[in-house]
Amino acid sequence: MSIDRLLPEDGCPAGPLMNTRRDVLRAFSCGFGWLAFRGLSGFESVLPQEDPLAPKPPHFPARAKRVIFLCMSGGPSHVDTFDYKPGLKADHGKAPSGRTRAGAKLFASPWEFRQSGQSGLWISELFPELGKLADKLCLLRGMHTDLPAHPQAALKLHTGSFQFVRPSLGAWTLYGLGTMNRNLPGFVTINPPSGQGGAQNYGSAFLPAIYQGLRTGGDRGAGMAARGEAREPVANIDNSRLSDAAQRRQLDLSGALNAERKRQDRQESGVEGVIQSFELAFRMQAEIPELLDLDKEPASVRTEYGLDDDETRGFGTECLMARRLAEKGVRFIEVNRGSWDQHRNLREDLARNARAIDRPIAALLRDLDRRGLLADTLVLWGGEFGRTPYAQGNDGRDHNHKGFTTWMAGGGVKGGFSYGATDDHGIEAVDGRTSIHDWHSTILHLLGLDHEKLTYRHAGRDFRLTDVHGTPIRDILA
């Protein structure tokens, strides 16, 4: 545009600041000068930063506010738990159809299935307590994933990709919605395995570090749970050497030094995530002690979760902790239970696993319901894949990624409902086929997040949890 266009056509003064072309140029040069000064001085970098954990509005009205993921690492057998296959029992000992291991024989479940609740869902006798709550469960019996290998399938389950390092489901949830309690981490994972993808399963990858999960326990903690021993605390944030005031001064000094470094370098220092984690740890000291004190729970509640029984104490403690974290505003909680990889000794090991989780999970669902939390808490159960309906050896099952079962409860899903199916023997999903991307997009949808709009700009492109795939399962929405 010509400068002449900025002056009145009749040559009259345009105003006290723009009487001539010289005035216009002077005004423009001042503007550009201020822009240059702003960049050189690092003015933007010392402005107050937006709180990355602040609550954010969902894309549309949410059915769920929080998630509790009961992750069964190792691949629980669907045909022995939640996928009733009378055809498998009828054809026990026969060779399965399709491409399978040479000499494989169909292996009927050693356990009976019963119709439970008013809905009549078929559930294995391994879960008598969960069977009583069948009308709250939404079974997804058409699940499938990419590979029958634990590390890859576990990463796919948690991050949507086994080929590249990607943010976890919990990290995406926290990024999309923020937290409801700034004094606690928004994402907690209890006793995650060190293998099977390890920290990537609760990591933030290229998302800011503040969105990664807080790990508590681990393989050692899981072993303690199996033996019924006392649990490790949610987080060891004790700093009794310094008073609260001294810690506050220490953090303020760190923040000021970081701001000065940013001002001098005119770029991010790279330690913002560390400083934010220190700030969070400082705030956690106000709530963690009370949160960890399970002795304040009524004896009836502790008994309901199985804390009085060696077999259920470990997982029962974790489930009770998950309820307390959810009640305190933690957005995403994952409770891990491994040892579902039954290549052999299926009858004994699968039965022991089921006894360890049945009573605590039923208690968790009842407790959430009593407190009015189940309606907006999405509870997930499942592993990275299922098991083969044909035998491995005399008493085991191999990995099966072509068809398996997970379930949901609360959080806006239909109760007493079954979606999808595997074939007559449980080898492959044939109806209502649900990929991990579909599963992820459904979870985000229930949280009020459009999986196609929940993106993060990285390396020149917009990334999302579901990559370029995924369709929410609308048939299961209440």
Buried (B, 14 or more C-beta within 10 A) or exposed (E): EEEEEBBEEEEEEBEEEBEEEEBBEEEEEEEEEEEEEEEEEBEEBEEEEEEBBEBBEBBEEBBBBBBBBBBBBBBBBBBBBBBBBEBBBEBBEEEBEEEBEEEBBBBBBBBEBBEBBEBEBBBBBBBBBBBBBBBBBBBBBBBBBBBBBBBBBBBBBBBBBBEEEBBBBBBBBBBBBBBBBBBBBBBBBBBBBEEBBBEBBBBBBBBBBBBBBBBBBBBEBBBBBBEBEEBBBBBEBEBEEEEEEEBEEBBEEBBEEBBEBBEEEEEEBEBBBBBBBBBBBBBBBEBBEEBBEBEEBEEEBBBBBBBEBEBBBBBBBBBBBBBBBBBBBBBBBBBBBBBBBBBEEBEEBBBEBBBBBBBBBBBBBBBBBEEEBBBBBBBBBBBBBBBBBBBBEEBBBBBBBBBBBBBBBBBBBBBBBBBBBBBBBBBBBBEBBBBBBBBBBBBBBBBBBBBBEBBBEEEEEEBBBBBEBBBBBEEBBE
